[in-house]
Amino acid sequence: MELISEEELRVLSYVDTINRGGHSPIATLVAEFERGRIEARYGFPDGSPLVTMAKMLQVAMAGIHGPRTLTEAAESTIDYLIRIGALEDPGALRVTSLGRALLVGLEAVDEGSVVEVVASNDPHALVKVMGHIGSAGLGAMLADPYVGLEQALRLLTSTGVDRVLVGGGDARAKANAEMRAALDVAPIGRVFEVRVAGRELHDRCLVPRSGPVTMIGGSLNTFGKRSVVLTTVEDREGAVRRTYEDLWSKAETLVKCTPPDEVELDDAATA
């Protein structure tokens, strides 16, 4: 069964690529992209025997079939993607979370990746997810716009994640301030850094030092409340890893924890 046509996938991927580059194209420009390059067209000049014959044939065929009235205009690819919730158009086109999940899911099918569904009624949902994150090993990065202090402490005690990328803005100000105040004074005992990304951060992703990455269909604070899909992607070309490493490099440090022995060495070096 075909979930989405090649043309729809082409348009959706085009908008997603531009969004990830920090821009939202207007619908008319995307429509021009969909139209493609205009090829040269050739015809016969008016008055030539072939043009006259073609017009006569057109009139004759119209008489056979009778006049037709347009009852419903064809839906454009852009309008269709908006209608199904894959695109939104608040003045410029953006891929929605549903649309991006669709792209990730299609990529996962293409690459033969593993999809795991954690049901909302599973009493062990959070344990399963933390186990999956823990399997990424030491040095992994977790990108989740809505990680708060409670989730950060779980990551510290149950996983080897040492980099967490969270969202910013006014809506996150209180949660981020709480996380910074607590982690700044907590005896962490290992490297652990939290950075605040810009508006480019939308998706949740687990990025280990090497190997497959996992796209997470919900924030850590939603597990056990709603069903969440974990999609493990091979990322053979490294596109996902490069995207999140780039987001990390541009993000602002919220809190950076260092083991006591490293702090002592730093103090000795500056003394």
Buried (B, 14 or more C-beta within 10 A) or exposed (E): EEEBEEEBBBBBBBBBEBBBEEEBBEBEEBBEEBEEEEEEEEEEEEEEEEEEEEEEEEEEEEEEEEEEEEEEEEEBBBBBBBEBEBBBBEEBBBBBBEBBBBBBBBBBEEEEBEBEEBEBEBEEBBBBBBEBBBBBEEBBBBBBBBBBBBBBBBBBEBBBBBBBBBBBEEEBEEBBEBBBEBBEEBEBEEBBBBBBBEEBBBBBBBBBEEEBBBBBBBBBBBBBEEBBBBBBBBBEEEEBBEBBBEBBEEBEEBBBBBBEEEEEEEEEEEE
